[in-house]
Amino acid sequence: MGRVSAAIAVVLLVTALVAVPRAQVAAPQAPAVPADLALERPLPVDAAVRTGRLPNGIRYFIRQNSRPANRVSMRLAINVGSLQEEPDQRGLAHFLEHMAFNGSENFKPGELVSFLETIGARFGPHVNASTSFDETIYMLDIPTDRAGYVDRGMLVLHDFAAGMSLLPAEVEKERGVVLEEWRGRLGAGSRLTDKQLPVIFQGSRYAERLPIGLPEVLKSAPRERLLAFYQKWYRPDNMAVVVVGDLPVAEAEQLIQKRFGVIPAAKGAASSVDASVPGHQDTLISMSTDPEAQGWTVSMAFKGKVAVDNTVRGYRTSLVEQLVSQMLNLRLAEISRRPNAPFLGAQAGGSNIGRTLELFEIEAAVPEGQITEGLGALMLEAKRLQQFGFSDEELNRAKAGLLAGYERAFKERATAENPGYANEYVRHFLEQEPIPGIEFEYRIASTYLPTVTAAEASALAKGLITDENRVVLGVAPDKKDTPPPSPEMLRNAIARAGAAPVERWAEAPSGRVLVEKAPPAGKVASRREVADVGATVLTLSNGVEAWLKPTDFKNDQILFAAYAPGGASLATPADYKNASLATAMVGVGGLGGLSPVDLSKLLSGKIAQASPNIGDYTQGIGGSSTPKDLETALQLNYLAHTAPNMTPEVLDLIKRRLSGSLQNRDQNPRAVFAEKVEQVNSSNHYSAAALTMADVPLLNVDTMKSFYHARFANAADFTYFFVGAFTVSDITPLLEKWVATLPSQGKKTSAYRDMGVKFPTGVVKEEVKKGKEPASQTVLSFFADPGVDELEMHRARAASQVLSIRLRDILREELGGTYGVSVGFNNSPPLTGYGAMVIQFGSSPENVDKLVAASLKEIERLKAEGPSLDDVNKVKEIERRDLETNAKQNSYWLGSLQSVHIYGWDPNRINKRLERTESLTPDIIKTMFQKYFPLDRYTLVTLKPEA
């Protein structure tokens, strides 16, 4: 339920490339702009949003929206997080969020989640909550088509706001769950975070207020301390209710007034805490090591204060900052491709950390032991940017790309979905993010992006990169033979780069067209209709079959996929890893003689992609585009078949990057554990062996190239599927031009090979001892092999959903032994002999045996007694609701058409899947447990810390 704040993601070098209002640069007024677009005008609130404030201080935001139909997204946003905690309350904001689901004024313990599941809301995707430094957010996505559902949802949010029971017995039960969530984050990431946070947030409360809290507080804080936090901070004037969905605005407003207007106003003024982060003149350095750290990284973070400017000028500035990030990232990508580059990969961007601090960060993954070299290289690029700025050519590409994104969002405005709007309005309440609406935002972008100059973007970038308020973060594995650099060495690297001369950025030359000469067009050989699913099937002159399903789900989206049987199964055991990595050559090398950087430049302003893939038993291509850029996507698809860049230089680059990521993989407890699970469940098959450093020198460009070409040489082996905003008449000429012309033998020649992967016989138990933290992971797998029977596979998955509900209730809610448990059905049709029902959970090492025993006991009960009608009905309602929304998703239809083709099912049954759901009964599910949870054929693999 909880999540780590976005700030921690930045600390761990996962930087979002988003705009951060910081430097204000003089911007020219566009000529003859409408009055409402004048730079000094405040940004309006979207007219489609009704806003208001109740007498008690609660604010609300309402929008009627019918995507998806018969659904509503509801949020309760509370302007309170871990920053408000006292030292003896650390972790209680998050603990309190958990307690919201464990008994309240109108829902007894255990009733809330059960009720929501009975109406088809799945715990996790549709019912959830989160706590960060500054805020707590509760989320409900529920149906609207039955009387009372929305009102009941409002009642749920009301109880979160003002009706939590905090029963002593429930507090004690949930204490274990919260501690297990704390335990789940233990490892190298959390240890490094704990070292870096005090440096980034030096002198502020943020440095000591991670939302997960302290275990000693979580273990011992009395119920009264939770209640005190609740009563002090969950004030109406700290709250907002957001409702976006398929119901009239007036009705939603009445329900908000009914359920939230009864909450008494808080007495006195709201308390406040000091959230400021002090500035500093010196560069702060954190050089952190950990035995389990995965690779060497270094970053420079430039700190600034958040400045809210909700005017047209402020929005324009945010556009310029996005341009700066895009341009700098393309430079870094180009550098990383050079032989002996100082870093393996790098990126730059801005992000807000909490409410008062923003970062502009440039970060890089570097070769082993080369942190000082990598830092120096980043500093040189920062200096180059400060001294020379950007070129007009760079800027024009970035503007085209950014404007294309706005254009797409504008075209999709009628198909935008509830959760996106709801989350946007939550950010408006909590962070003052403007909500003028995409129509207004597109007008700003299309009006002002053309006026941005290279000098303006360069000046803004120069303001982001400063000598003061700078932080350097280094991470390295703790290795005796490769000691990390000292802070003094890092300061010297900065000084050397500062004194070194730099030249203006010179771009590497790139090609100008995707395909030099189009091949002679092919034609459609035959056509048939699959009326029940609204699909047309074309057989092209080269033997390719193309399934076409036009939809109106999205106005500016086309998805496509192609597959053929074969995959890495056709490689020898010795060549298996070369075969599996063959498509990585395309990802790193590019297509048609153009590198990925070249392609990014060439395709700026276009939204189109196509990427090849090779799995164990199939090879294929996946892609997407807007309708106007479909031909570009098909050209990329054509090149993926005919002109992948697979050269020794590309392989050298892959090897460098793999070496950086694999150097310390054997010290990662979860990676070692995951490999052991695969090995055990496959009876130690060669395909389950993870890539290691020893494999890297064995990668061979000729082997990879030969295997790739063999898989993609005969287009007749492939079946294509297109779903989205097109007409059959419009797409057919493009298919004749770019798909019917793919090289082909005219008939299918490829087939997969059974590699002999088998689930072990009997009961196998393995224990992995790795890591130091007091945390365990457990995977319990049962042999399950229903073949490719559609109904049987569906029923097996339904049984796994029933067990997921039961084990959540037992392992989490009753025993408090885990934060989360998942149950899934995994198989590899059309092969047999390898399928499994898989149960996974984390826990303390001392609780593993108890939780495994409880799981086996419940499985035994379900095999003997079957599930309750109530649990089966929950699964059925969740499936019904999922089918309602999935049926309006392009991705659902793309996957469904591909699946029925691979498995040989009747495509006309896609629209009849509700029949499968309605046929489920407790007796059927009981039979599934008897067939697919054999207590004499299962595996148990557990991760425990080293002694």
Steps between C-alpha positions, in 0.01 A plus 500: 500500500780741581764620262841657530499866414605615156796665668647162575471403135721795420749400769519160338575663167165452335440854384179601330542732208240753606491874510602674820407867534828664599679753288299776336645604166383799305250375245386693197125558473369309200357738244125564511414239758146484638455689825458183706844382380686813606806400697392665825149350498428247777430152376128424518340196657354268238135595452404131506609478865265608775686614808372599839562510871271368771437714811734273698787577260505185285563585136359300212561453128243331275502411131254294299683262269391178331833330440464233615122486494317420824806569715607769741843585638482639853787641702543633850812717509639603837769764523684301766783249485803381689640853523239577766616217727671562833810290576294241689247485213735412215304268273159570652367704205546190289378268778184710524443465126504122549252522787244672277419159353468323835179620655313829506175665597303327223713194420597236752851351477524287185183639343640780288726310261247216483223744403713665234589162348133403486438801273794411276771726641831318522716569806813667362407631154161644602526537877821639643675773693842660527699709744797720416693778671229761448174324424270202543270395216214248506375357171178328391407408142151348511194438279217753474233290330330361808303697754691600807851413385623859471338602827658200668835600355456849644428339835828310476692823441308670779611231741860538388474873567321498834380156602794267553441271798863420582388202707783375723480143369510622139796727573694203633412285198592771251824572684642180354391595147663844521819346635499256209471791257800659675680166474420476130706811420810373678804451282762697314249757379377592846850502647623734228195721542567528871852623420400746229187661642682690777728650236229603255273635772773626731354708781133419432225274638498306172833344594339321794146431384493210257132402480568135584616611844711334768447137602530581868211747469291264289550221751413694812294811426174471695160541345465835678795643307338405170175657616679819600655533153162430338316757709764769457570476129194348330323834504235594242703805398787264409282292266355487151258258336538430128227330295542432128271263319182400328247689712352850492702769672200614705444149631864465603491840668189406700663178617815685607290746697300215654796289610768760570294797610421325828866496606550775759738782419830485684557737787780752478753551226674204342847425629797524269851363486815644349543324165781717370831358379792736574728605219878457507801645323720192509447191289360222719630152422366155583722216379307192613598136473310181565590133449182449298512819291436422135759693306672837521304822466564869550276802481505874545187652648440873493255610767251783474193620682160416358343813353134477405413721203151416378503751218534448128861616538564234764353232277713620210809477721414140582489427127850641458628285786359190332682599182825537695468149644424348160795668330748415773382140514558454129856630541565261788361208300729585211806517727419166663520329160858604435781246537648523849231746605537626859156369586282207393185706499392837633193716536395840625180650626317683770282380782333643807604350831236575755327835488796733537792346314557432135796336335653519158709186480753360255578137573698220343578133530875457460744213441644325803715730711451806276285726713748789495534472122123491461452799728761694307324420173164616635662820623651561158158468337352734758778749429451461123134576550574804716754636254342428162138402560292322238480531124195593296497152349487336842224734612285450192508123545406527866217742426359268234504207740341690786230650282417156358432378851267791567324446170438137586364585845272759340364250250442248778318749724164331440642159593698605807420271793377570852813409700717741302268791569452402866872480567555834325248672726658341806833653395327834452375493859822374653767660282319788326553336161293704253194334343404718203403196291673351198326734256654802672835327551515408131424860409791619718736241353405564138514878552821530699723206406576658160619815682758323716854579384822308546638795697204487737527124557875533548457775758248295693730198498786714626282608791427140594869405526662685788807471723301555818229263630669215315498140619710214363374147560719199428411133542735203474514138610705443813802325345850486643666484159305802368482760777267796447640848449525723803299825522825686438558305179151592383559867580823486301314347205255790509786750518687340208189506285438860596847597383497295179422667168184395317383549145158560355290184471555329166236250399589175335366487143184295458296368211211700362243237397380174647476299180709619206280333240156351555456147361242433228162468669335165555127437509218337690455139390183426695269647760256364756294640785478386861175679560443420867814686602491767230822385337612474140771248409717573197737250345771694320682399184810388694299270727473731800165490676381830651212528747346848503264628771406868472381656827393835639645444848782747439501772236873507441628150571582197288659192656643210307681176561638217290603153603635179351574167669859407571684732735808403696375141516664455159845586635736237631556501877845650437353784294190562711626819667626642172157431351314653793707819478484537123230766506706701749727569205214691340412686819859616538604507135195638324365434152587574141843636582351746749583481870226555760632855540483553123146363498399729783626799305349390172161420648465808722141616480378152413342246735591161360695198618557135411720261697587137428488233769610140534346286773552135574238381249414798279662793328314816417477876478295738710423855403275800530435834336254775440289463185701764316831332591395142423707490182810593702428218744458256212831616353666424835332161493634446148852586611473272804444213259752603238770732638588462868829660599696201627869588492803423717487859625142455619590177678792672670259762632263228625786322674611819675150563628443140603830492686397806696166350601623144567819574695335463839181314414603193697486714815137602443293270725177537306667444163671184626171386652301561180751296301476215749119496467530474122759226523297294746170536315659410165694201636825692445437559131766700316245767403456589870866592551547873550748698295831537682830678449643173369245507216591847374824405319312212331253729327573484129382745240491242220296256709254769605471642152449161339233399750315830469492488122378141505210596725391804298597400145169343396211743542248228416567352843352812662148599588438872560233660717395866480257664742407866530399818321505403133272377227568185302496698176757750629741247648494252212724701259757544777502126568542431130792743492689399816379159620414319177852590381684326783730221373314172497513139389127514435413235757547434869824323587557574869386298800603497862697215654409348834810575708402242758434738789319298767369576846673268750331187627436456868557767764813715470610742772794739463632775722712792383720665763588847377512848646520638851156652558240317713271445203383194310326433171301185432374347174273196519422345159261216413506307173202610287467403136157558343641504147343748260135441582353850525236421761737296715764773498242758600375287786853438622563875510173552685617250763822699542293816559292325766816385674645851480199634691520225759875527561479878528238455771701232681868592457458877512180585684477215752866418561655839419789304353546666161441829325372331188444158348443426132368192327535450126461235235803473269522279194660493156244370251502332259767310695411266783679385811605835644195690629473598865283668761740738674461654847743776602540698819759676713533463874741483790722190489347362819147516354568313176407155629182627665383678184584206274311268734200734501505512118513122467225461757271734307573319174413170667173650623411635156574163342269331752225758549531737207473878527209694639236630263587849625864472389401355161251782451773754580722351230211496253408863567862612469523313167173653377620847580843438348337374180284813481800731506741275308259473207561872437880475501709459185763306693241244613391430145854483370593245765177304460524468122861391529421246774213331321717468191795352689282254693269411213186625676186630332540879467123543504505398866691811608170685527349207691751485782234607746346156449814343647472723803131435558560123487731503802370320809654392831502139378690592183759694700527211746582271207770743388662482844488122489662491155751784515625514857656154540645460848733232369649718223604846602812709565585724792784750458585739782745789531649548845787716624847359533586377847 
